[in-house]
Amino acid sequence: MPLVIRMARAGTKKRPFYHIVVADSRSPRDGRFIERLGYFNPLLPKEKTDRLKWDIEKAKAWIAKGAQPSDRVMRFLDAAGVMKRTKRNNPEKAMPRKERKAQEEAAKAAAAAAPKPSAAPAAPAT
């Protein structure tokens, strides 16, 4: 039974509120779960302590049992200093076209201005 630590949505329309739960990965997002670890309220400002409340010790215990955290829960664990989150790939295509073209032109100008190394053949040592 593959376990995941993920968020289950609660709250009303356009007022999200999430429960952090341990669930079977095959169960629906808002469906059956094994244990509730805490909650996350994204509508509150980031400096409020009530924005995220959860039991980190229980999360560590579930991870030790083999539960895999979701991307968002991994961010919470990284902020708490429990696990290290690796950076994700953000491709160049995500940049606006104007910025991409300006960056390409700057790279071409830097390549043209850089001195080319001389290709003198090395004499064999005798």
N, C-alpha and C positions, 0 to 999 in steps of 0.2 A: 504494500500500500504506500505509494509515494506521497509524502506529506509536504505541504507548502505553508509558509507563513505569509498571508496575504491580507488584503483589505476587502471587506464586504461592505457594500454601500448601504447606507440607511438614510434617513431624512426624507424630506419631501422634494417635489419637483423644484429644480433650480436652487435648492438649499442642501448641498451635499454634506454628509456626515458619514464617517467610515469607522467600522469596527475592525480592529486588527485581530485576526483569528488564525488558528491552526486548523487546516482542513485537508481532506483528501483532494488530490489534484484533479480527480475526475468529477468531483461534486460541483454544482453550479456556483457562480460567484457569490450570490446572496443566499445560497442554500445551506445545506447541512454543514456544520463544522464540529470540530472536536472540543476546542477550548477557546474562549475569548481572552485575549491578552491585554487589550486596552482599546483606546479610540483615538481618532484623528479628526480634528475639525478645521478644514482648510479655510473657512470663512473668517476665522479669527486672525489678528495680526501676528506676524512671526515672533514678536517679542513676548507675547502672552505665554504663560506656562500651561494654561488650559488647552492650548492648541493640540498638544500631543501628550497623552497620558497612557503609559503602558508599563507592564512588568517586564523589565529587561532580563531579570534572573530566570523567569519562566521561558523567555525567548531563547536564552542561552541553553537551557535544559533541552528544549525541543530541537535546537540545532545539533546538540550533542547526540540526540536520538536519530538524526538524519533528515530533519525537515529543511527544506530549501527556502530561503526568503525570496520574495518577489523583488523586482527592481526598486520599487518605492520603499519597501520595508528595509532593503539593503541600505538605502540612503539614511534611514533612521538609525540603523545599527552603526553605520560609519560615523554619523554625527555624535553618537554616544561613545564611540571609541571601541566598540566590541569587535567589529569586523572591518576589513579594508575593502572598499569598493573600487573596482578598476574603472578607469575612464572608458567611456564608450566612444565608438568611432563617429565623428561628426564630419561627413564628407564635404568637400569643397562645393558640391552642387547646392548645398543648403544656403550658401551666401547669395545675396542679391546679385544680379548680373552686372550692374555698374561697378560694384566693389570687386567682383571677380575679374573684370576686364582691367580695372586700374591696377590690381595686384599683378596680373600677367604682364602688363606693360612695364611696371616697375622691375619685375624680374628680368625682362628682356633688356632693359636699359642697364641693369647691373651686370648682366652677362656681357654686354657689348663693351662696357667700360672696364671690365676686369682684364688685366694684361694676360696674354696667352703665354704659357711656358715654352721656351725654345726647345725644339726637338733635335738637339745635337746628339749624334751617335756617340756612344761611350767607347773609348779605346780599350782594347783588351789588355789586361795586365800581363806582362811577361817577366 
